[in-house]
Amino acid sequence: MSTESATMTRDASETETMKALRFHAAKDLRVEDIAKPGKPGPGQVLIRNRFVGICGTDLHEYAYGPIFIPKEPHPFTGAHGAQVLGHEFGGVVEAVGEGVTGVKPGDRVSVQPLLMPRSGDYFADRGLFHLSPELALVGLSWHSGGMAEWSLVNDYNVAVIPAGLSDEEAALVEPAAVAVYACDRGGVSAGSSVLVTGAGPIGALTLLAARAAGAAQLFVSDINDTRLAMMREMLPGIVTLNPTRDDVGAAIRAATEGNVGCDVAIECVGNEHALKACLDAVRKQGVVVQTGLHPHDNPLDWFSVTFKDVDIRGSWAYPTHYWPRVIRMIATGQMPAAKVVTKRIRLENAVSDGFDVLLDPAGTQLKILIDLG
C-alpha cells in the first residue's frame, strides 16, 4: 500500500464521528456516522468542508457503479470498499501536518482532487500529473471525500482562495477547470465560433469558459428544452438548438462566416450522436474536442475526419496547475461559474433531493450543491 494512505495518525479525535455520504453499491448511497479523520500526518491537511457539488461522475457511480471506485485496493492509495463521495468541494483548513507551509488553519481553500506520484512517473516528472497511470481521486479512490463534514487531503490538493471567491464558488473550481481545459484543448480564442453539445453543468461551464476566452459566436445543442432555456438566460445571444427538431450542422453553417461551420466543437455529453453532430458542424481544419466520457465504442465517419482535415482531441480532467488561474477567472467575474447552480441541499437529503433529482430525465436542475455548513 502506498504511503499516501498510511501517513494519517489518530489522536483523541479517534472517538469523534462525522456525517458522510458513502457509496456501497449501485443505488446504495448511505448517510452514515463514520470516524472523523484524525490528526494530519506529514504533508497532509484537515479540512472542515463547506460546499460540495454533485458531479456527473457521482451520478454514474450511483446509477451503475462501481466504475471509478475501486473494487480492490487502489494501487496508489490503497482505497477500496465503502467510499465517501465528492470531488468538487472546498472548505476551511482546521489543522495541518508536519512540513505543510502553503496553508494554515483558518485558510479557506478549494480542493484539487487528483492524487498521483509526485515524481518517478513519466508524466509526473513532466508536470502532467493528471495523466499518471496511477491516478486516484479524492471522493472516488481515497479515504476522504467532499460529501462529509471533514476531509483529509494532501497539501498539494489545496489552494487558498481569495476573499472575492465565495465558499460556494470554491466548490465550482473543479468542474470549471474541466471546462477551461476543454477550451484550451480546442484552441478557443478571441473571435472563435464554438459549438458545445450538451447543456449540462460541464457544457454550461464550457460555454462560460469559451466566452471568457473571447469566443464571439456560441452555439449549444441539447434535447432538453428546459436546459436550453437556462442557457439563453445565462448567456444572452447564444444560439440554442434541439437536435430532435433542428439540423445542428446546417444551422451552424448558415450562421457562420462563409457558411463553413464553427471553428471548435466540444462534446460534453458522452453521446455518439452528439459527437457526430460536432464533426458535422465544425469547419474544415476545425477542432473537435471530446470531453464527455463515452460508455462504449462510438463509430465515427472517418471519411469526414479525413476529408474535412479536422483535429479530434481528447480532454481528460485538467492539469493540476490550473487551480490559481481558474480561481482568478471566477473571483474576477470573468467566468461567472455560480450561474450554473440551481439548487442547494443538505447532506441528509442528498440522495432524494440531489442524486435522484439530477437523474430525472426532465432535467429541471443543472448544478446542485450540498451545503455542509
C-alpha positions in Angstrom: 0.0 0.0 0.0 1.2 3.5 -0.8 2.3 5.8 1.9 -0.4 8.1 0.5 -2.9 6.3 2.7 -0.7 5.3 5.5 0.5 8.7 6.9 -2.6 9.7 8.7 -2.3 9.4 12.5 -5.0 9.3 15.1 -5.3 11.0 18.5 -8.1 11.8 20.9 -10.3 12.7 17.9 -10.5 8.9 17.1 -13.7 8.7 19.1 -15.2 11.6 17.2 -17.7 10.9 14.4 -19.0 12.9 11.4 -21.8 12.6 8.9 -20.7 11.3 5.5 -22.5 10.1 2.3 -20.9 6.8 1.2 -21.2 4.7 -1.8 -21.7 1.0 -1.1 -23.1 -0.2 -4.4 -25.2 0.9 -7.3 -28.4 2.6 -5.9 -27.0 2.2 -2.4 -25.8 5.5 -1.0 -26.0 6.0 2.7 -25.6 9.0 5.0 -23.7 7.4 7.9 -21.8 8.3 11.1 -18.2 7.4 10.5 -14.9 8.3 12.2 -13.7 11.8 11.7 -10.2 11.9 10.2 -7.6 12.2 12.9 -4.6 14.5 13.2 -3.0 15.1 9.8 0.2 13.3 9.0 3.2 14.9 7.4 2.2 16.8 4.3 -1.5 16.5 5.0 -4.3 19.0 5.6 -7.5 18.5 7.6 -10.5 20.5 6.1 -13.9 21.4 7.5 -15.9 21.0 4.3 -18.3 23.7 3.3 -19.9 23.1 -0.1 -19.6 20.1 -2.5 -21.1 19.6 -5.9 -22.8 16.5 -7.3 -20.9 15.6 -10.4 -22.0 13.6 -13.4 -19.4 11.0 -12.4 -21.0 10.7 -8.9 -24.4 10.2 -10.7 -22.9 7.4 -12.9 -21.4 5.7 -9.8 -24.8 5.9 -8.1 -26.7 4.5 -11.1 -24.2 2.0 -12.5 -21.2 1.7 -10.2 -18.7 0.9 -9.1 -17.0 2.4 -12.2 -14.0 4.5 -10.9 -14.5 3.4 -7.3 -12.0 0.5 -6.9 -13.3 -3.0 -6.1 -9.8 -3.9 -5.0 -7.3 -1.7 -3.1 -6.2 1.1 -5.4 -2.6 0.5 -6.5 -1.6 4.0 -5.3 -3.8 4.9 -2.4 -5.0 1.5 -1.2 -8.6 2.8 -1.0 -11.5 0.4 -1.5 -14.8 -0.6 0.0 -17.4 2.0 1.1 -16.4 5.3 -0.5 -17.1 8.8 0.7 -18.2 10.6 -2.5 -17.5 14.2 -3.6 -14.6 15.6 -5.5 -15.9 19.1 -6.3 -15.5 20.9 -2.9 -13.8 23.4 -0.7 -13.8 24.3 3.0 -11.7 25.8 5.8 -8.4 24.4 7.0 -8.7 23.0 10.5 -5.2 21.6 11.0 -2.0 20.9 9.0 0.6 18.2 9.3 4.4 18.5 9.6 6.1 20.2 6.7 2.9 21.9 5.4 3.8 25.6 4.6 1.3 26.6 1.8 -1.8 26.7 4.0 -2.5 27.3 7.7 -5.5 26.8 10.0 -8.3 29.2 9.1 -7.5 29.4 5.4 -10.4 29.0 3.0 -9.4 26.6 0.3 -10.6 24.9 -2.9 -9.7 21.2 -3.3 -7.9 20.0 -6.4 -8.8 16.3 -6.1 -6.2 14.4 -8.2 -3.8 12.2 -6.4 -0.7 10.6 -8.0 3.0 10.1 -7.6 4.8 13.4 -7.4 8.0 12.0 -9.1 9.4 8.8 -10.6 6.5 8.6 -13.0 7.0 9.5 -16.7 4.1 12.0 -16.7 4.6 13.3 -13.2 8.3 14.1 -14.0 7.0 16.3 -16.8 4.3 18.1 -14.7 1.5 16.2 -16.4 0.2 14.8 -13.1 -3.4 14.3 -14.5 -2.1 11.7 -17.0 -0.4 9.5 -14.4 -1.4 5.8 -14.8 -1.6 5.6 -11.0 -4.1 8.5 -10.8 -6.6 8.4 -8.0 -9.2 11.0 -6.9 -10.4 12.3 -3.6 -14.0 11.3 -3.4 -13.7 8.3 -5.7 -10.5 6.4 -4.7 -9.2 7.9 -1.5 -10.2 7.6 2.2 -11.9 11.0 2.2 -14.3 12.9 0.1 -16.2 16.2 -0.1 -19.6 14.7 0.9 -18.7 14.6 4.6 -18.2 17.1 7.3 -14.4 16.8 7.3 -11.8 15.5 4.8 -8.1 14.8 4.9 -6.1 15.5 1.8 -2.5 16.2 0.8 -1.0 19.7 0.8 -0.8 19.6 -3.0 -4.6 19.1 -3.1 -5.5 22.5 -1.6 -5.3 26.1 -3.0 -6.1 29.1 -0.8 -9.0 31.2 -2.2 -9.2 35.0 -2.1 -11.8 37.0 -0.3 -13.5 37.6 -3.6 -14.3 34.0 -4.0 -17.3 32.6 -2.1 -17.4 29.2 -0.3 -19.9 28.0 -3.0 -17.6 29.1 -5.8 -14.7 27.2 -4.2 -16.7 24.0 -5.0 -17.1 25.1 -8.6 -13.3 25.4 -9.4 -13.0 21.7 -10.2 -15.7 21.5 -12.8 -14.7 24.9 -14.1 -11.2 23.6 -14.6 -12.6 20.8 -16.8 -14.3 23.4 -18.9 -11.3 25.7 -19.2 -9.1 22.8 -20.2 -11.6 21.7 -22.9 -11.5 25.2 -24.4 -7.7 25.3 -24.2 -7.6 21.9 -26.0 -9.8 23.3 -28.7 -7.7 26.5 -29.1 -10.7 28.7 -28.4 -9.6 32.4 -28.7 -10.9 35.8 -29.3 -13.4 35.8 -32.2 -13.9 32.0 -32.2 -17.2 30.3 -33.1 -17.9 27.4 -30.7 -20.4 24.7 -30.5 -21.0 22.8 -27.3 -23.1 19.7 -27.4 -24.7 19.1 -24.0 -26.3 21.7 -21.8 -25.5 20.0 -18.5 -23.2 21.5 -15.9 -20.0 20.8 -17.8 -21.5 22.0 -21.0 -22.7 25.2 -19.4 -19.3 25.9 -17.8 -17.6 25.2 -21.1 -19.8 27.8 -22.7 -18.9 30.3 -19.9 -15.2 29.4 -20.4 -15.4 29.9 -24.1 -16.9 33.3 -23.7 -14.2 34.2 -21.1 -11.6 33.1 -23.8 -13.2 35.6 -26.2 -15.5 33.4 -28.4 -17.7 35.6 -30.5 -20.3 33.1 -31.5 -21.7 30.4 -29.1 -24.0 27.5 -30.1 -25.3 24.8 -27.8 -27.2 21.7 -28.7 -29.3 19.6 -26.3 -32.5 17.6 -26.4 -33.8 19.2 -23.2 -35.7 22.4 -23.8 -35.6 23.4 -20.1 -31.9 23.4 -20.1 -31.7 25.2 -23.4 -33.8 28.0 -21.8 -31.3 28.1 -18.9 -28.5 28.6 -21.4 -30.3 31.5 -23.1 -30.8 33.2 -19.7 -27.2 32.5 -18.7 -25.6 33.6 -21.9 -27.5 36.2 -23.9 -27.0 35.9 -27.6 -26.3 32.2 -27.6 -27.9 30.1 -30.3 -29.7 27.1 -28.8 -30.5 24.0 -30.9 -32.5 20.9 -30.2 -31.4 18.0 -32.4 -34.8 16.3 -32.2 -36.1 19.1 -34.5 -33.1 21.1 -35.6 -30.4 20.1 -38.1 -27.5 21.2 -35.9 -24.8 21.2 -38.6 -27.0 23.1 -41.2 -28.0 25.7 -38.6 -24.4 26.4 -37.6 -23.1 26.5 -41.2 -25.9 29.0 -42.0 -24.9 31.3 -39.1 -21.1 31.2 -39.6 -18.8 33.2 -41.9 -18.7 31.7 -45.4 -21.3 29.1 -44.2 -18.4 26.8 -43.4 -19.2 25.8 -39.8 -17.8 26.6 -36.4 -14.1 26.8 -35.5 -14.4 24.5 -32.5 -16.9 21.9 -31.4 -16.8 20.5 -27.9 -18.7 17.3 -26.9 -19.7 17.4 -23.3 -22.2 14.5 -23.1 -20.5 11.2 -23.9 -23.1 10.5 -26.6 -22.3 9.2 -30.0 -25.0 11.4 -31.7 -23.5 14.5 -30.0 -20.0 13.6 -31.3 -21.3 13.1 -34.8 -23.0 16.5 -34.6 -19.7 18.1 -33.6 -18.0 16.6 -36.6 -20.8 17.7 -38.9 -20.9 21.2 -37.6 -17.2 22.0 -37.4 -15.5 23.7 -40.4 -12.7 22.2 -42.4 -9.5 22.3 -40.4 -11.6 22.9 -37.3 -11.1 21.2 -34.0 -13.4 18.7 -32.3 -12.8 18.2 -28.5 -14.1 15.1 -26.8 -14.8 15.9 -23.1 -17.7 13.6 -22.2 -16.9 10.1 -21.2 -18.4 7.5 -23.6 -19.6 4.3 -22.1 -18.9 2.2 -25.2 -17.3 2.2 -28.6 -18.5 5.0 -30.8 -18.4 4.7 -34.6 -17.5 7.9 -36.4 -17.4 8.9 -40.0 -13.7 8.8 -40.5 -14.0 9.7 -44.2 -15.3 13.1 -43.0 -12.5 13.4 -40.5 -10.0 13.0 -43.3 -11.9 15.0 -46.0 -12.5 17.9 -43.6 -8.9 17.8 -42.4 -10.1 18.2 -38.8 -8.3 17.6 -35.5 -10.0 15.4 -32.9 -8.6 15.8 -29.4 -9.4 14.2 -26.1 -9.7 16.4 -23.0 -9.1 14.5 -19.8 -9.6 16.3 -16.5 -7.2 19.2 -16.3 -3.5 20.0 -15.5 -3.3 20.4 -11.7 -1.6 23.8 -12.1 -4.8 25.3 -13.5 -6.2 26.0 -10.0 -4.8 29.5 -9.4 -5.8 30.5 -13.0 -9.4 29.2 -12.7 -9.8 30.7 -9.2 -8.8 34.1 -10.7 -11.3 33.7 -13.6 -14.1 33.1 -11.2 -13.1 35.6 -8.5 -12.9 38.4 -11.0 -16.2 37.6 -12.7 -14.5 36.7 -16.0 -16.1 33.2 -15.6 -19.3 33.6 -13.5 -19.4 29.9 -12.6 -22.1 30.4 -9.9 -24.6 30.9 -12.7 -24.8 27.1 -13.1 -26.0 26.5 -9.5 -29.8 25.9 -9.5 -30.3 24.3 -6.1 -28.7 23.9 -2.6 -29.5 21.0 -0.4 -28.4 19.4 3.0 -26.3 16.3 3.3 -29.1 14.3 5.0 -31.3 14.8 1.9 -28.6 14.4 -0.7 -29.9 11.2 -2.3 -33.6 12.2 -2.6 -33.1 15.9 -3.2 -29.9 15.7 -5.2 -28.9 12.4 -6.9 -32.5 11.3 -7.7 -33.5 14.8 -9.0 -30.4 15.0 -11.3 -31.2 11.6 -12.7 -34.7 12.6 -13.6 -35.0 12.8 -17.4 -37.0 16.0 -17.1 -33.7 17.7 -16.3 -35.2 20.6 -14.3 -31.9 21.2 -12.3 -28.4 22.0 -13.5 -25.8 22.0 -10.7 -26.8 21.0 -7.2 -24.5 21.9 -4.3 -24.6 20.2 -0.9 -24.3 22.7 2.0 -22.2 21.2 4.8 -22.2 24.3 7.0 
